[in-house]
Amino acid sequence: MRNAELITGRLRCLALATVVAVALGGAATAAPGRAADGDAKLQHALDQLVAAGAPGAIALVRDRNRTVRLTSGDGNLKPRTPMRATDRFRIASVTKSFVATLALQLVGERKLHLEDTVERWLPGLVPNGRRITVRQLLNMTSGLFDYLEDGDPTVLKPYLEGHFAYEWKPRQLVEIAVSHEPKFAPGGGWSYCNTCYVLLGLIIEAASDHPLASELRRRIFVPLRLGGTTFDTKPRIAGRHAHGYELEGKQLVDVSVLSPSFGWAAGAIVSTAGDLARFYRALLSGRLLRPGLLRAMETTVDAGTLGAGIQYGLGLASVPLPCGPVWGHQGGTAGYQTWALNSKDGGRQIVVLVNGALSNTGEKALERVLATAYCGSRR
């Protein structure tokens, strides 16, 4: 990567994008039958997204027992390689749904409690930790300053200086956050909070007495057979993956090699479209959590700063769309964007992956992809 400044804006995009709240009214309804027309419309929308500047894109649509996987553009520009539906992506903040699920499993085993305080598990790490609960970390009502989103440039500094393999330790990220005053009293508001999920990762390690990566693998990745999903710690993505790109002037530059340590429990997972659909279907259908814990996960607070009507639960967002509410998460980091949206029971799902930054024209094309994928082929 020739220009380190390319990553500045993208590292600030771990937050849930308000683009998922785009008005999807007017999206066409596909006729029953083979649904070839609906699939063709989605392929056309993907092709238009690539024509608008995206290097490549993947769309997976799952409606009960029918799954459609479509691709457009390239997963690698040098050498030019077509995007593959199985390519691995950095999924950034979609990681939060996995970490929240893991925390709630520990709650179900009575190894952790939603009303436990940060101080209970991480004594002395957070100045007001006696007033912040696990629940408030999960639903982002802690009031903590966000080390990544709220304007402190410290976490970006090594990358801006070209040290793309620089490894941040989780406690260092928390130290950056707590060097600032809280944004509001715990429970007194809502604000997007990567700091919260780094703390959750540390709490999970303390409560389980195992590294976060091994707990994710043992409890979620292996049981669900998510063969393309890992909690990454190295700058290079292993296996078959899409390269991520950012614009330098009018040229796309590969930004795939970058330490995921700045995200850790807030955004370090690498996965595939198929694995994400499998995870959310298992979660929302009740395979990963007992009914009471799933209800707790789906108990939301207003997250209006993300967009009108958006609600945030425990690692899940609810977004009202004209063709029905969707549940899931979005993630964005340097070179990669991910949307995983589902009906409440997980019966209908879309996963859209894009391996690059988008212009204004590209954002509009992306909106059409999301509209067509979720509402445009309903049966």
Secondary structure, DSSP 8 states (H G I E B T S, - for coil): ---GGGHHHHTT--S--GGGG---TT-----SSS-HHHHHHHHHHHHHHHHTT-SEEEEEEEETTEEEEEEEEEEEETTEEE--TT-BEE-GGGHHHHHHHHHHHHHHTTSS-TT-BHHHHSTTTSTTGGG-BHHHHHTT-S----TTTSS--GGGHHHHTT-TT----HHHHHHHHHTS--SS-TTS-----HHHHHHHHHHHHHHHTS-HHHHHIIIIITTTT-TT-EE--SSS--SSB---EEEETTEEEE-----GGGTGGGT-EEE-HHHHHHHHHHHHTTSSS-HHHHHHHT--EE-GGGSTT-EE-SS-EEE--TT--EEEEEEEETTEEEEEEE-TTSSEEEEEEE-B---HHHHHHHHHHHHHHHTTT--
